[in-house]
Amino acid sequence: MRLIVSILFLLLPLWAQAACTGTDLRAGLTPKDHNWIEARIAHTPFVEGNHWIAQRGSRKIHVIGTMHFNDPRMDAVFARLSPVLDDAEHLLLEITPDDEIALQKRLGASPELMFITEGPTLIDRLPAEDWAALSTLAQEHGLPAWMAAKMRPWFLGLSMSAPPCLKSTQSKELGLDKRLQNAATATETPMSSLEDSMTIIQALNADPLEEQIRQMRLTLSLAGQGTDEYVTLTHSYFEEQSWQYLAQIERRFYQSEAFAPEEAKRLWAHSMDLVLVRRNRAWIPVIEGTPGDRLVLAVGALHLPGETGVLNLLQQQGYRLTRAAF
């Protein structure tokens, strides 16, 4: 589930930046790992790049891959992208500020979507060894074990999505998507959400609770890298190679032996379908139905590449894609 949320991030205080230092995990990849990753992404459309321009006739869409957390390098990125938004007629986001507030209210009225409100908690549903590992991880993220025990898997994963080194900072409020929102508000540029976020939350809850809990072994199998994981993610993002980072995570998941090989592949494909493929495809009609010839589309960077990535789907709609400065 941590995988799902990671696939569901300007200035940090100096002490927080220091706390998020670590080692880029790519440095420890073996030649065999590198070969596997390169083969995995070799034929991926639009495998690199965080800023592309899609043009069809008079219509121009700046497609920007965002990171939801801040980084000192984001200042320069935002400075380069600001003129793009100044000229935009509409900004499309995964969720607008107004819709985010409305979502929080809807979730508050339906606690059963976030919490286990009936029956045993995770303490009694997980093997003792797994619960010990999960509760330790939760406490590292500032969550009391008793609270973590009552959370549904997707909500617990979301609550642990930010690395502990970013706790008590404004990093999430100052990510690239938030900066673009603030700029659009200042220029009174209309904003729209690409989806109703309740849809994905309902999808995350679609499997029976016992199946969701069984799949939490995925969370445990990918945990433990600490700030090194965050450092690797951010370096990959600013090098415009997020898809390569995802392949690295996939490689590690298969190596963990948390599941038998065929089941691991099935679970990975299911996760990708849930958080990327279905959403990307559902966004295209929304994009096409948005009025205006000068649009900015800002979504998580992992939504851009791939056969079913936003860029390739736009190309299939007749747009010509050109990589732009980021």
N, C-alpha and C positions, 0 to 999 in steps of 0.2 A: 504493500500500500504506500510505503514511502516512495517507491518508484513512481507510482501514479501521481502523487502530489508533486514530486519533483518535476514530472513532465507537465501536472496542473500549475525577478528578484527585482544635492546629492550629497552634502558631505557628511560622512560619519565623523563623530568626535575622534580625535587622534588616538585616544586610549582604545576605542573600539576597533580602529583600523589595526592597531598593533596586536590586539587580541585575535584577529583573524589572519595572522600570518601562519604560513605552513609550507609544506612541500607539494609541488606539482606531481601528482601521482603518475603522470605520463612518463616521468623520468625513470620509473621503476618497471616499465613494461618490458617484457622479454621480446626478442626478435619474433618468436612465435606469436605473441600477442599482437605485435605490430602487423604481422602478415595477415592475421585473422581480421583485424580491424580494417586494414586497407582493402582486403577482399570484400568485406561486408559493405563498404561504402563506395566501392569502385564505380558502380553504374548508377549511383544516386543522382537524379536530376537536381540541379541547383544546390549541390552539396555544401558550398561555402557562401558566405556573404550575409550581412545583416541589413542591407539596404538595397532594394531593387526598385526599378521603375517599370511598371506595366502600362503599355500604351496600346490603344485601339482607337483609330480615328482621332477625334479631338479629345478623347478621354485619357487622362493620365492619373495613375494611382501610384503613390509612393508607398511601397510595402516595407515596413520597418520591423525587424526582429528585436524584441525588447528583452530585458532582464528585469525582474521585479524587485531586486534589491539594489542598493546603491554601491558605488565603487568610486574612488577618487578619479578614475579614468573617465567616468561618465560626464564630467564637466565638458571636456573637449568634444565628446560625441554629441552632446546636446547642443553645443554652440554651432556645430556644423549642420545639425538637422533643423535648427530653429527657423531658418528662412523657408524651409519646405512647408512648415506649418503656417507661416505667415501668409502664404499664397493659397492655402487650402480652403475649399468650400465646405468640407465635412471631414470629421475625424471619426474613424471606426475603431472601436476598442472591444476587447473581450467583454468588458463590463464598464459602464460609465459610473461616475461617482454617485449619481442619483439612484441608479439601479442597484449599486452595491449597498446603499443604505436600505433600500426596499428589501433586498435579499436578506439582510441581517434581521429585519423585522419579521420576515416570513419564517426564518429559521427559529427566531425567538418564540414564535407562536407554535412551532412544531418541534419540541425538544427531542421527540423520538427519532428524528432524522439524524441527530448528533450524538445522542446518548442511548445506552441500553437501559430502557425504562422498565423492562419486564424480565424476569428470570435472572439467572446467575450473571455476575459480572465477569470480566476477563480473568480475574484471579482464579475462578473456578472452571473457566472454559478452556484455559491453556494448560499444557503440561507445566509443572512447577519450574523446570529449568528455563522454559521459554518465557514464562511470566517474570522470572527473576531478571532475565536479560532485558525484557521490554520495560519493566518498571525502572530499572537502572537508567536506561536510555531516556525515559520520560523525565526522570528527576534531573538528569543532566540538562534538560530543556526547561527546567523550572516548573514541571508539572508534578504535584504530589501523586504518589502511587495510587491513593484511593480515588483521585479524580480520573487518572488515566484508566483505571479499571472499569469505569463507567462509560468511557467514550467508545463510540463506534469506530471501526478501523479507519475509515476515510478521515474522520474528524481528528483522531489521534495522530494520523500521519500528517495532516495539515498543520496541526499544532506543533509538530516537530520538524516542519519543513525548513524553518530558518535555523541556521547553525547557532549554537549557544553563544558564540562570540558576538552575535548581533542583537542579543536580547537587550532590552532597555535602551535601544537606539531608535532613531527615526529612519533607519535604512529603508524599510519597506515603503514608507511614505514618500521616499525620495528616489525611487527607481525610475527607469526611463519612461515607463508608461504613466506614472504619476506626474512626471515633469511635463510630458506632452499634454496631459489633462489640464494642468495648471496653465500652460501656455494657451490652450484652446479657450479656457475660461476667460483669460485676460483679453483675448482678441474677439471674444464672443463668437467663436467658430462652433457651429453645431456639432454635437457628439451623439453617437448612437452605439448601443451594444450590439454585438454580433449574435448574441444568443441570450436566452433566459438561463442564467446559471443554475437555477433550480433543476433544470433538465439533467445536467451532469451529476448533481448531487443525488438525484433519484436513481441515476444509472449506477453510481457507486454503491448504492444501497440495494440494488436489484437482486444480487445474489443472496441466498439465505445467510443469516448471520454466521452460522457454523462454517460455511464455505469462506466467507470473508475472513474469519479468524484463522482458518487453516492457511490462507494465503498470506497471513501476517508473517509467516516464516520468511517470505521474501523480504519484508522489512528488516528482520533480524539478520538475514544473510548479507544485506548490503550496508548494514550499520557498522560503526566502529572506526571509520576513517577520520572522523572529527573535522577539524578545520582544513585538513589536507584535501578533503573532498570539495569543500567550498573554494579553495584556492584553485584547484584543477578546473572547476566549473567556470570561475570568472576568467581565468586565463584563456580557456577555450572560447568563451564568448567574445572577448575583445580581440582574439585572433580570428574571429568570424568562422569558427570551426565547431559549432555546437553539435552538429550531427556526428562528428567524430567522437565527441565526448559521450554521446548517447551510445554509440557502438562500444565504447570502452566499458560503460556500465553493463551493457548486455553481455559482453564477454565475461565480466566478473560474475554476473548472475549465473551463467552457465557453469562456471568453474566452482561455484560455491557448493554444488551438489545438494542444495536444499531440496531439490526435486529431481526426479528421474528425467533424463534428457528430453524425452518427447513431451512430458508434462511441462517442463521448463519452457520449451518453445511455445507450447500452447498458451501458457500463462503470459508470456511476453507478448505474443501476438494479440491476446485479449486486451492487455493493458494498453498497447499502442492503438488498437482499434477504438477503445473507449475514450482515451484522452486526446488523441490526435486525429485519426482517420475520420471518424464519424463527424467530429466537430468541423474539421476542415471542409468536408463536403457540404455540410449544412450551412457554412458561412457564404459559400459562393452565391446562392440566390439572394442573400442579404446584401452582399457587395453590389451585385448587378442591379438590385432594386433601389440602391441609394442614389438620390438625385445629385446632379453636379458632374462637371468634367474634371475637377481637380480635387482628388481625394487623398487622404492619408490613412493607411491601414496599419495599425500598430498592434502586434500580437507577439506572444512568446516566441523566441527565436526558433524553437524546435518545430513550430508550425510551418516554417517556410520550406525546408527541403523535402525531397522524396517524391515518389510516384504520386502519392496522394497528398503532397504538401500544397500549401496555398499557391505557391508560384507555378507549379506544374498544372494545377487545376485552372489557374487563370490563363495560362498558355493554351490550354485546351478550349478555352472560351474565345480564342482569337486574339489575345493580347500578345504583344511583342515585349519580351523581358530584357532589360539591360541592367547590369550591376552598377550601382552608384556608390559614391564615397560614403563611408561610415566613420 
